[in-house]
Amino acid sequence: MPERIGARTLRLDAVVTGGAAVGGKTEAEGPLGRQLDAVYPEADAGEKSWEKAESTLHADALTRAIAKAGLTPQQIDLHFGGDLLDQCIGTSFAARPLGMPLVGLYGACSTMALALAMAALAVDCGAAQAAAASTSSHFCAAEKQFRMPLEYGGQRTPTAQWTATAAGAAVLRKQGRGPHVRAISIGRICDYGVKDANNMGAAMAPAACDTIAAFLHDTGTQPADYDCILTGDLGAVGSTLLLQLAQKEAGLALASVHRDCGLLLYDLKTQTKVGAGGSGC
Amino acid sequence: MAVSGKEYERMMQASSPPTWLLRNLLCAFVSGGAVCALGEGLGMLYAALGAAQETRRLLVPCSLILLSALLTALGVYDKLAAVAGAGLLVPITGFANAVVSPAMEFSSEGRILGTGAQMFRIAGPVLAYGTAAAALYGVLYELIVR
């Protein structure tokens, strides 16, 4: 059963018994490209809209993860999934043919971590024998919904990040082989007054710092106890700010263990179009 | 100790790479000038073909609009504008691109609610306030000048 330790953290135990990730062309050309289970070279993935393309990637990652866990969709008791499109259509259209009970999440860049946390909770407290966690994002769909049309002639600022065309999914169970989820801390909204919509890393860094500090405090651990402390998509600017904030606000030296997925996904030197790093759900 | 909003603002500015001001200004100057030169060139061409001045004043902007719309549709305009910046944004070419690009982007949502409803999502404010300003100045002109 989950046990509350400290003010912000829940101690529990769940195992990720299967996982899959699929991505687009830019992601495949990045340093993690060979780790992808499937690559979609065309941005439309053979579909008529960017939204449908995102759904296709989402469904692919989800079915692959369930298969790699050695299960069928019928054996998944709860599915926690989300994306950033209106009404989570990336997720709901992906989940439509699979028939799993779906809990839709809208956590923006934190969606995958949130889904993993919820799935781990469900599995650990016995609410589900097996739970799935999934998310997706698509560069073109995100630009269309939140920024400008693709053919619009605007300039990207140096702090702008590149929304990943990718989807990821995991299956969690109480027992099995795979990485464990041992404890979770849910983040708070930390608004430091950043108004630049093209500097998302700077807007998110304070919340990342707050969550990491709470987790380390509640679990009684130090940064050096970990091989890696990963953030989702702070990018180059947000990562720099996180390290400074952690030092100033919590006295934590994260530099040696901190990695950011948005910086791992692309090679900022050769893939210059991605700007300050990747972003995604 | 919590970092204050002002201090964070300073930290943010220090870690955010600045825009390339000089390069952007130069690119905008050259490309904006090139668009104007193209307009002049077209004007001279139409004059040589025998078009009257009134007709040329209509033909030149229409030609530039058509050209930007075509380049937008071919997927070239955004690549040019990424370098040219304000040099392509400020002239009438930018306006054409701002209408055609959402029209293309939202075509997947249908002719009416997609292309029709969304094509002015960027240019809409310019049209609304431009028309309002024109009406206002018209009234002022009537009352004061005449």
Interface residues (C-beta under 8 A of the other chain):
Chain A: K48 S49 W50 E51 K144 M148 P149 L150 E151 Y152 G153 G154 Q155 R156 T157 P158 T159 Y192 G193 V194 N199 A202 P206 V237 T240 L241 Q244 L245 K248 E249 A276
Chain B: M1 A2 V3 G5 Y8 E9 M11 M12 S15 S16 P17 P18 T19 N24 T72 A73 G75 Y77 D78 L80 A81 A82 A84 G85 L88 L89 G94 N97 A98 V100 S101 P102 M104 E105 F106 S108 E109 I122
